């Protein structure tokens, strides 16, 4: 779905985004968008975040999920490698593309998890990754891996088990 929207808009970069309360903006890269969800600004962990036009108490946080057109990504990475940069998508690459006038759009995350709150976790630290992993093993997990309407797509090759024949040191 995100890819379909990326293609339909003629976007060069699409950034997965989720609405968060303005009070939490300092934890995320925040997208400034127009009424068509075109990104017109990107700020990493701002003190004063731009609010979304359709929801005054909210702002759009980057989920760290991107769809790039290949030539835009390779060009941006080459430019970033040759510049004095922190080599970070949120601090350097995305803001530079937005500032250059590229067609950058936000794709709003719609949670089909059928729970009270939207499920998304920033797993930028080991503790956050651990907490997100623990979300999955609760008796009633916040994120339901077994919802047939929201399938988890994976590939599990059917291979023989590992075989060990020598135990010499």
C-alpha positions in Angstrom: 0.0 0.0 0.0 2.8 2.5 0.9 4.5 1.7 -2.4 1.3 2.1 -4.3 0.8 5.6 -2.8 4.5 6.5 -3.5 4.1 5.6 -7.1 0.7 7.3 -7.5 2.1 10.6 -6.1 5.2 10.6 -8.2 7.2 10.8 -5.0 11.0 10.6 -5.0 11.0 9.7 -1.3 8.1 8.6 0.9 8.5 8.6 4.7 6.3 6.4 6.9 4.8 8.7 9.6 2.6 8.4 12.6 0.7 11.1 14.5 2.1 11.7 18.0 1.1 14.2 20.6 3.1 17.5 20.4 4.4 16.9 23.9 6.4 13.8 22.6 7.9 15.5 19.6 11.3 15.9 21.2 11.8 12.2 21.0 11.4 11.9 17.2 12.3 13.3 13.8 9.2 15.5 13.0 7.8 16.1 9.5 6.3 19.4 8.6 3.7 18.7 5.9 1.1 20.6 3.8 -2.5 19.6 3.4 -1.5 17.0 0.7 1.0 15.4 3.1 3.9 16.7 1.0 6.9 17.2 3.3 8.0 20.8 3.5 10.3 20.5 6.5 12.0 17.9 8.6 13.4 18.6 12.1 15.2 16.1 14.3 13.8 16.2 17.9 12.6 19.8 17.8 11.7 21.8 20.9 8.8 23.5 19.0 7.4 21.1 16.5 5.2 21.9 13.6 1.6 20.6 14.0 -0.2 18.7 11.3 -2.9 20.8 9.5 -5.7 18.3 10.2 -4.9 17.7 13.9 -3.7 20.8 15.9 -2.6 18.8 19.0 -0.5 16.4 17.0 2.6 16.3 14.9 4.0 13.7 12.5 6.9 11.6 13.6 9.1 9.8 11.1 8.8 6.0 11.7 12.2 5.5 10.0 10.5 3.6 7.2 11.4 5.0 3.8 10.8 4.3 0.1 13.4 6.0 -2.1 13.6 6.1 -5.9 16.9 4.4 -6.5 18.6 7.2 -8.2 17.6 9.7 -5.5 19.0 7.4 -2.8 22.3 6.7 -4.5 22.8 10.4 -5.3 21.9 11.4 -1.8 24.3 8.8 -0.3 27.1 9.8 -2.5 26.6 13.5 -1.6 26.4 12.7 2.1 29.6 10.5 2.0 31.5 13.4 0.5 30.2 16.0 2.9 30.9 16.9 6.5 27.9 15.1 7.9 26.8 12.8 10.7 25.7 10.4 8.0 22.3 10.1 9.5 19.0 9.9 7.6 17.0 12.0 10.0 19.7 14.7 10.6 21.3 14.9 7.2 19.8 13.0 4.2 16.1 13.5 4.5 16.3 17.2 5.5 18.7 17.8 2.5 16.3 16.2 0.1 13.3 18.2 1.5 15.3 21.4 1.2 16.3 20.7 -2.4 12.7 20.6 -3.5 12.5 16.9 -4.2 9.0 15.4 -4.2 9.0 14.0 -0.6 5.7 12.8 0.9 4.6 11.5 4.3 2.7 8.2 4.3 0.4 8.1 7.3 0.5 4.8 9.2 -2.9 3.3 9.7 -2.8 0.7 12.4 -5.0 -2.3 11.5 -4.1 -4.0 14.8 -7.6 -3.5 16.2 -6.4 -2.4 19.6 -7.2 0.9 21.5 -3.8 2.5 20.7 -1.8 2.5 17.5 1.2 0.1 17.7 4.6 1.5 16.7 7.8 1.4 18.7 11.0 3.3 18.1 13.7 0.7 18.6 16.7 3.0 18.4 18.2 1.7 21.7 18.8 -1.7 23.0 16.3 -1.1 25.9 13.6 0.0 23.4 14.3 -3.0 21.2 14.0 -5.3 24.3 10.7 -3.7 25.4 9.3 -4.1 21.9 10.3 -7.7 21.9 8.6 -8.2 25.3 5.4 -6.6 23.8 5.1 -9.8 21.7 5.2 -12.3 24.5 2.5 -10.8 26.7 -0.7 -12.9 27.3 -2.7 -10.4 25.4 0.0 -8.8 23.2 -0.3 -5.2 22.2 0.7 -6.2 18.7 -1.2 -9.2 17.5 0.9 -11.5 15.3 -2.0 -13.8 14.7 -4.5 -11.5 13.1 -5.5 -13.1 9.8 -6.6 -9.7 8.4 -3.1 -8.3 9.0 -0.8 -11.2 7.9 2.8 -11.3 8.8 4.8 -12.1 5.7 8.0 -14.1 6.2 10.0 -16.8 4.5 11.1 -19.9 6.4 13.2 -22.2 4.2 12.7 -25.9 4.9 16.3 -27.0 5.5 17.8 -30.0 7.3 19.1 -29.4 10.8 22.7 -28.6 11.5 24.9 -31.7 11.7 28.0 -32.0 13.9 30.1 -35.1 13.5 33.5 -34.4 15.2 33.9 -33.4 18.8 37.7 -33.3 18.8 39.4 -30.2 20.1 
